[in-house]
Amino acid sequence: MEIPELRDWAMVADTSSYLAPERRVPRLHGKVYNSPDHKNGTAITTSQLLGKVTEEVVKTRNSLYKLGEPFDGYAENFPDAKARLFSTLPQL
């Protein structure tokens, strides 16, 4: 089974104004490739980000994703975004 890859990604959170801040969960938004459910390059927002499986693969509530490079604008605002993300995720 090939793990789908998420490219041009950025960290996002729930944005509902009716959701208390402590209930907001981290998610990833990006373009997915090699997914059995989506055409290559489809923009998706993942379910809740739970942790890392390896130093390249993250687990969300519903899926595993290999992380490619982050979105250029995100990477400019948050240098070393991928390394920083992986350093903060719990090992699963």
Order of alpha helices (4+ residues) and beta strands (2+ residues): beta-beta-beta-beta-beta-beta-alpha-alpha
